[in-house]
Amino acid sequence: MEPKHRQILQRHRRDLVTALNPADICDGLLSKGVFTQDMIDEIQSKITRRGQARQLVISLEMRGSQVFPAFLECLRETSQHDLAELLQCGDGACLPTSVPEQPSLIPLPVENPKYTEKPDRFDFTPPRLVPLRPESLPVPKPLSPSSETQGVRPTRTRRDSIQCYKMDASPCGICLIINNVDFDPASDLKDRKGSNIDCDKLEKRFKALNFEVIVKRNLKYKRIRQEMAFIAKRDHSAYDCCVVIILSHGTEANNNCFPGAVHGVDGPSVPVQLITNYLNGQNCPSLQGKPKLFLIQACGGGEKDTGFEVSPDEVEPSLGGIDDQMDAIPISSSSDSLSTSDEFDARATLPTPSDILVSYSTFPGYVSWRDTQAGSWYVENLDRVLEENAATDDLGTILMMVNHAVSQISAKGLYKQMPGSFNFLRKLLYFQSSQS
């Protein structure tokens, strides 16, 4: 597909997901050679109309240069003219391509020109031109509740596709949340007030995304590794995904792939690299080829980011709470927190990290801020963005929205935070949603 047409589909994806009726259009797309039967089967395997519409748009973006005009033609053939015209205008032409013989402008009758004294010169008032139709484009009409499930064909087992991961198992997968709040005084780490707010939000959110949520609180170093080993030994054959969320203090740790480490409540830290290795293809065969997501709310080090000046129109003023705290170990002891055996274990067992995404609440080496009354900046915005966009946007887009939202906040009016991720996913990932 031409880049400009792909951009049009992406710009109007929400409109298409809201109003498109895939059941009417699939046969036309198949007969015109836009889609193969396997692609149609993949679209129809989605349970809801919105899910089918979303998959149809994703598949269109992966096809050839002649797909866009054929798609518009199919829309008109199935009386979905509002959507066709919406997309047509995005292509720079607002009239249907199927009726090129109709003029866009109709001149009104005019009087004979008034000649001047010289016969080879004359002047006249140009005729007024009347548009064939109003200039404003029709807006897609919202579907009635009853139409949400109309036209949904019988589903069949959905196969993995080249565009996106299979994410329709029920439950979709296991979501393990490790919430470390109360730390041993000997660890020199403060209790993480406000972390229970984060935990509650994420537990509710991932249950709404159809995950089996397991919450573990106040785990020591060895217990963190034991829980990861237990998850790795489970049979994930019936699941499509696995999510691990860690809410704890963090510190710097350099590894081959994923930096950082998270602390047990007794003080010692487990490298993020080691945590991800438990679920790689070698150690957890039933998750091979399936997305494995790790969301880390912890500091990446002891540096505080004071930001840099930008023009006023680039920043939305936003201040953190007065009770903002850092999820970091004291800087003086951060370099001594990783034992030699843990570092060797992480490096010795590292395979290619395919189908893994690690999202960090902050850039490696920097602190992560948490409001003791409202929870962490990262989790608060992650929960909000998932609620608003999980039904329409893929995980990569969602995390980018979170990055932007967190970057606008300031702790104590001075310090900033920048989340980021190490993405080794091979496909787009769309969560299940009650709105899908």
MONORSUL-V986000 format. One record per backbone hydrogen bond with DSSP energy under -0.5 kcal/mol. NH is the residue of the N-H (numbers start at 1). CO is the residue of the C=O. If there is no record, write none. Layout:
NH&CO + NH&CO
This chain:
5&2 + 6&2 + 7&3 + 8&4 + 9&5 + 10&6 + 11&7 + 12&8 + 13&10 + 16&12 + 17&13 + 18&14 + 19&15 + 20&16 + 22&20 + 24&21 + 25&21 + 26&22 + 29&25 + 30&26 + 31&27 + 32&28 + 33&30 + 34&29 + 35&29 + 40&36 + 41&37 + 42&38 + 43&39 + 44&40 + 45&41 + 46&43 + 49&148 + 51&436 + 52&48 + 53&49 + 54&50 + 55&51 + 56&52 + 57&53 + 58&54 + 59&55 + 60&56 + 61&57 + 62&58 + 62&59 + 63&60 + 67&64 + 70&66 + 71&67 + 72&68 + 73&69 + 74&70 + 75&71 + 76&72 + 77&73 + 78&74 + 79&76 + 80&75 + 81&79 + 84&80 + 85&81 + 86&82 + 87&83 + 88&84 + 89&85 + 90&86 + 91&87 + 91&88 + 92&89 + 93&88 + 99&96 + 100&97 + 102&99 + 106&130 + 107&105 + 108&128 + 114&123 + 115&113 + 116&121 + 121&118 + 123&114 + 126&124 + 130&106 + 131&129 + 132&104 + 147&144 + 148&144 + 148&145 + 149&146 + 150&147 + 152&149 + 153&151 + 161&164 + 165&428 + 171&210 + 172&210 + 173&210 + 174&241 + 175&212 + 176&243 + 177&175 + 177&214 + 178&176 + 178&245 + 179&177 + 179&216 + 180&178 + 180&247 + 181&179 + 183&181 + 184&265 + 187&184 + 188&185 + 189&184 + 192&181 + 193&191 + 195&192 + 197&194 + 198&194 + 199&195 + 200&196 + 201&197 + 202&198 + 203&199 + 204&200 + 205&201 + 206&202 + 207&203 + 208&204 + 209&205 + 210&207 + 211&206 + 212&173 + 213&211 + 214&175 + 216&177 + 218&179 + 224&220 + 225&221 + 226&222 + 227&223 + 228&224 + 229&225 + 230&226 + 231&227 + 232&228 + 233&229 + 234&230 + 234&231 + 236&234 + 239&236 + 240&172 + 241&172 + 242&291 + 243&174 + 244&293 + 245&176 + 246&295 + 247&178 + 248&246 + 248&297 + 250&327 + 251&261 + 255&253 + 259&257 + 260&253 + 261&251 + 262&270 + 263&249 + 264&268 + 265&219 + 267&264 + 269&337 + 270&262 + 271&269 + 272&260 + 273&258 + 273&260 + 275&271 + 276&272 + 277&273 + 278&274 + 278&275 + 279&276 + 280&277 + 284&280 + 287&284 + 288&285 + 290&287 + 291&240 + 292&355 + 293&242 + 294&357 + 295&244 + 296&294 + 296&359 + 297&246 + 297&295 + 298&296 + 299&327 + 300&366 + 301&366 + 303&365 + 305&416 + 306&304 + 314&311 + 315&312 + 317&315 + 320&410 + 324&321 + 325&370 + 327&368 + 328&326 + 329&250 + 333&330 + 334&330 + 334&331 + 335&331 + 336&333 + 337&334 + 339&337 + 343&339 + 344&340 + 345&341 + 346&342 + 347&343 + 348&344 + 349&345 + 350&347 + 351&349 + 354&352 + 355&424 + 356&353 + 357&292 + 358&422 + 359&294 + 359&357 + 360&358 + 360&420 + 361&296 + 363&418 + 365&300 + 366&363 + 367&303 + 370&325 + 371&375 + 372&323 + 372&370 + 375&371 + 377&369 + 380&376 + 381&377 + 382&378 + 383&379 + 384&380 + 385&381 + 386&382 + 387&383 + 388&384 + 389&385 + 390&386 + 392&389 + 393&389 + 395&429 + 398&394 + 399&395 + 400&396 + 401&397 + 402&398 + 403&399 + 404&400 + 405&401 + 406&402 + 407&403 + 408&404 + 408&405 + 409&406 + 410&318 + 411&415 + 413&410 + 414&411 + 415&411 + 416&305 + 420&360 + 422&358 + 423&421 + 424&356 + 424&422 + 428&163 + 432&209 + 436&433
